[in-house]
């Protein structure tokens, strides 16, 4: 009972090192020990039929029973669980390994001490009987009550607060102490056990010889009374002597049975258990399981990478094939499983951060970089190392190490968190990746700190991936305070026949039926193909400046609008970039305030940064002439960026695109199940009259923003610019000799797109641009790639417009959305959908057949 209570007390203080006063918990343990000991002693006295005074010398026998090593191992396994399910799993795993050994130890103790009950010495028999009962009760308590008690205590700590208090320093120290205790045997206990066992054997042997002497005396008396019969028997033959000798050795008494069982048990224990340390065996078991899981994951990743490399190598035979990036599968279970960071018996298995597996195959075959070959795998395996956990070093020492190394690689995550929380500007959380020169580790640390500060559960972000991503394309380019990346499905619509070329258009969306509907429209407009026209309007930026009075504002306006002074402004503007070229100034006056709208070509980039830098330089040049001019804002909303504005609808911004096509009557009937007159009427009343009634600016369309945004996300554009870029006017007319064909046009005056810079450099978005053949800057004609992307977007918008209007006039809209956007699987992942009925969705998905 003392052994059980001490172990529970250790576990209790590992979990609550500060929250519970030690005298209080020690008192509880003492009361439990006293009560349980009283119950046990009373039961034993009643069973043995003896007095309390008979057991006063039994205390030394507890030295044979008290052993906290195995209980400490089981408690430590339970403490490694991050939640109740892991605690239960760890306890079960520990009992699976420790159970047989403890059972055999108990059997050995019982047999050894039980020899004393056969000695014939009454005092020794009573003490030995008490010790045997103690060993058996101890065993039963360990196999039943103790695991349940551990699980209950940890369950209460989980439910009693938002999270179990884990003081890493105290826990690490406790684990290290238990680890060292487990590594070295206690010599005192071993010697006492040996002496006690030897003494009990000596007592048994002496008692057994005494019995043999009494048997010999009885035999002599029998021989003396029957002397003649005995001599006659001896003179007959030697066969009886041999038989008696053999039978005497083959006769087995109760004592001999006990001795033989004891010897056999000790031999089995030595062969099967004493050769291996139990804690090492337990670590080996867990490590083997983790190694098997890691090997399976690695094999799957290597197979996927090899398949991707083979497909890319095949595609590289085409000279015009663009560069393709293929990312290996990301590591699942967030590490998805908290168990992956399980620390056993004071050891932590720190798997080195493995190099991201990426395959880059260039079109000309001149450069092939594969980082998932055998040599790389061997290097990754060499990075795996084991180390004993240590307490975090003091803050000042951590700061000194970080400043000395420059990257903090020798600092643990806990120590780096201490430095971040200390402030001082040494390692701010927002640029932790730069300070430690490890983007992936920095993101992991930020995730942990943010979750703690937000008071959320530790597994809140387990389904937000962050591994296997090239953060060099993100830092200082696309995002700050990175926590991971969101996966959005990417589908395609096509083939789209545009200006004699076929395109398969990538669309990133979570709106069901959008890609299917656009795909149906592409089938219809590709029957005769789409013709397009694109004009590079240029990007705009309109600062707001103020003058002392209206007169000076008017003078400055005239000065800037003169051809001579415009050339001066243009020279200053163009000096800031190789591609930005100022085209004109459109100036609006409101009292003493001027809104100067700079419009410039920016090549294949979308160009907002170019415009901002050039505008700032030009304003300084203007301010040199008009020193009283005050720059209120670099952007005065006259641009106008990311807001509905008539000026963009009228004067355009970015690229102005117009597309047209004609669809024969038979195709309207077979694909859309409608006719030209019905579609024309719907377009007029919905897109024209309805938009006018609503007072819409640039909204003479059905849903242009859907296609624009889906393509923007897939190709790395700024999704917020869909506000301006979705300005679209959709027109429909009947045509043909019989007036049954349909003539369709789409005009988009302000498409803001680019094929380099910003999100276009990310691997996935670059791949989508490669799919369209427009990634990066055009080698000979600047802005040609961005123009081509604008043509593709406008033609895709036309396909989506046609399909939606057809669905509206045939009442297929609700049916298709219920089918594609509100399926039973999407609503309830546990429901298995029935086989698809092709006829039910023919109006939407007929283009895929």
Number of C-alpha atoms within 10 A of each C-alpha: 18 16 16 20 18 18 20 19 16 15 20 18 19 22 20 18 17 12 9 12 11 14 9 10 14 15 11 13 17 16 13 15 17 13 11 14 14 11 10 15 15 12 12 16 16 10 10 11 9 12 11 10 7 12 15 10 11 14 10 12 20 14 14 18 20 15 15 16 18 19 20 22 23 25 26 26 24 27 26 19 21 21 17 18 11 19 21 21 14 23 22 17 18 23 18 12 16 20 17 13 18 16 14 16 18 19 18 18 19 20 18 22 24 21 23 27 21 19 22 13 13 12 14 19 18 20 21 24 19 22 24 24 15 20 23 16 14 18 19 14 15 20 16 10 12 19 20 14 14 21 19 14 14 23 17 12 18 16 11 10 9 11 15 17 15 15 13 14 15 18 23 22 16 18 26 19 14 18 21 12 14 20 13 8 11 11 9 10 15 13 11 15 18 13 12 18 18 13 13 21 18 14 18 21 15 13 15 16 11 12 11 11 11 10 11 12 11 10 11 12 11 12 14 11 10 11 13 11 11 13 11 10 13 13 8 9 10 10 10 12 12 11 10 11 11 11 11 10 8 9 8 10 8 8 14 12 10 15 16 11 13 19 13 11 17 16 13 13 17 12 11 10 15 13 9 11 11 19 21 13 14 20 14 12 14 15 14 12 11 14 12 12 12 13 12 12 16 16 12 14 19 19 13 16 23 17 12 18 20 12 11 21 17 10 17 19 12 11 11 11 16 22 18 22 21 18 20 21 18 17 16 13 13 17 19 15 14 16 16 14 15 19 21 23 27 20 18 16 17 15 15 12 12 15 13 16 20 21 21 18 22 20 20 15 11 7 10 14 10 15 16 20 12 10 10 15 15 10 12 16 13 11 13 13 11 11 10 15 20 18 15 18 15 11 14 11 13 20 21 12 16 22 14 10 12 12 17 21 14 12 18 16 17 15 21 24 17 19 23 21 13 14 11 9 9 14 23 16 21 15 19 22 24 14 19 19 15 15 21 20 17 23 23 17 20 22 21 17 16 13 15 12 8 8 10 13 11 15 15 11 18 16 14 16 20 24 22 17 21 16 21 10 16 17 16 11 14 16 13 11 15 21 20 18 11 10 9 12 11 18 17 17 25 23 16 26 21 23 14 12 10 14 19 18 27 24 26 21 20 13 14 17 20 24 27 23 26 30 28 25 29 31 23 25 26 20 15 15 21 26 17 20 15 18 15 23 20 25 32 31 27 27 23 20 22 21 20 12 12 16 12 17 23 16 11 18 18 12 15 19 15 10 10 10 14 17 15 14 23 20 16 20 26 21 14 18 13 10 18 24 22 25 15 16 20 16 17 15 16 10 13 16 22 25 25 26 24 26 24 29 23 25 25 25 26 26 24 16 15 24 28 19 16 26 30 16 17 21 20 16 16 18 15 10 11 15 10 14 22 15 18 13 13 18 21 18 17 21 23 20 23 15 14 18 18 15 14 24 20 11 11 24 25 29 25 25 25 20 24 22 21 23 22 19 19 14 18 21 12 13 20 25 15 18 21 23 17 14 20 19 14 17 23 17 12 17 20 19 13 16 18 14 9 9 10 13 17 23 23 24 25 22 18 27 19 21 26 24 24 25 26 26 21 26 31 25 25 18 16 13 19 24 19 28 31 26 25 28 20 24 19 21 19 21 18 13 7 8 12 18 21 22 18 23 20 26 24 28 28 31 33 28 27 32 30 24 19 19 24 27 21 21 17 19 22 25 22 26 26 18 19 20 17 22 25 20 19 16 9 7 10 16 22 18 26 28 26 18 23 30 27 25 24 28 30 29 29 32 29 27 24 25 25 22 24 27 20 13 17 14 11 19 20 12 15 23 16 14 16 18 17 15 15 16 11 13 10 10 10 9 11 9 11 7 6 9 8 11 9 13 15 16 23 29 20 18 20 12 6
